[in-house]
């Protein structure tokens, strides 16, 4: 028998439109209705966020009470019967929608969210045919100051999801409501642009916005132009998390692994070489695990070592934790390593002038658009190592524009010499994956043997902070590597504070190795992934990632034959001078506010 | 490893009294409005550099502070003129022609509500009731109350302050 005392959750018996249903205590009427097969429309509420009843479209009535309540912020009460749809309620919702529409631009056809807009979908459901009020559309300036997201406050419906995500999930505080009443708008603090604010470009605001008020910067046209230029040698890489989410845009379940079809689609779009970021994830592990062993086993450098593959985390660290710069792994992200290898190793090997190579990256991320130009180190080949970084959503649009029937594509293979990957590379897409991959290789580097069981379950799962350790045998003894994995930027504060406190008090470090991913669930739910990421979707995509790892013949980065070749033919060994020049970077102290 | 820095933010001096006030309120719940009032008292408005400094002192994100100071009309984001002209537009003053005073000030000074003259001498602000409706319409110039203001007398009133 388990000694754990489970906290008993009381069950509440209620009715939804007369239908009996039992739900846990503390459930909102909105959620309870869904359990009784009834969908109440909602706009501001989101499963990731605490509901705050901003839009008012989810009103319902408690039987016997004349007034309506917002079902997202009202919890169920034992014995009550909730009326979710009656003529009065439906008309009230219609009025809410009409009022929202009265200051929302009517240019759906030109909107980036055309077809994926939650407001548009509701208007379709309600059969909206016009607004009976005077239109009052504000003309507010567009903020396109970052390379990652565009803020168009004119389209904002004031739901507040972006601000809640930015403040609560990400602890970034770039966005907040300014002013009041009909002057209310979403913006950084004061009259500054996003690029001058603490914004880390994670794009979670764009992933949560129900309308077209915040969207990714669309660079598909730029890529089309390169593809149409016969002078250019087009090379593309796809990130780990893209393969388990892109399928959703073409009718697949979240988590379906569509790697082979993505390769095929990219060739049909006109790319000359299709490479895989999973391979450079293996390369990242070679560098980062070596760095860890140097610091941990040989005492060269600061501990804990902190991972640096997430560009939003890098930006956050440079702004909020710049005193921890010496702890940061200097290894570039897999995307940047691949970019560098494309324009140096591959260019040299295939005798192509690197100035004609256009290197495109398909990423689950909006911050990657910022990362490709974050410092001079991103031009290790002498040119931009990555010319354009597209999000998964942008790639889906390109595939649709090209008339490619994605589901009918055959499964193809990636190209040599930068296409072979291991299971360790693929798990970079899930929270804990970098830690697990790095430990698989660090274990081998320290002990000379592989882990008996390569799965490190304690690094996996959706807990915001995961703390565990791995014991590595050395010369008849065992040394313990203590690690922490944090995802969802707001979860990092506690981990960093523990480290700072231990250092200040001269105590033993709580961790030797820390992985941080800005987005909840890791890259599978990055700001550039298909819309609709919730924990349910995140878990399905993560399951797809581990499935890809499980069925890989090779599951440790150091065993990747393509990576071994790169070291043999080009780089020498991990942390060599050449590796440092091409695969490592520097960090800067950046102010929270430029203005 | 080399650590490079970007330019530091504009610095601003806080008086010892202000610092001790902030220290006193720092950890108390609901301190934000309190501290903001005191900050505005010190500077006459809320200079951005001062708000950034205060944000760091009380460990409240700047975005949250801007949410508050742009919500409440009491807080001023721009430096007022040496003599702030508050024109009452409360019910009584409004009916007695408060709006005409604002109009005449615009003619005389070339500035509207919430603006400051180029020489920094005057600023105009619309307020709701200064508590002496019997004197409507009322304007307060540099803290001095003027009752039953006739727009034609405004040049005379302004002249009083120009020479100071």
Interface residues (C-beta under 8 A of the other chain):
Chain A: X167 X173 X174 X175 X176 X177 X178 X179 X180 X188 X189 X190 X197 X198 X322 X325 X326 X330 X586 X587 X588 X589 X590 X591 X592 X593 X594 X595
Chain B: X1 X2 X3 X4 X5 X6 X7 X8 X9 X48 X52 X61 X62 X63 X64 X65 X66 X67 X70 X71 X77
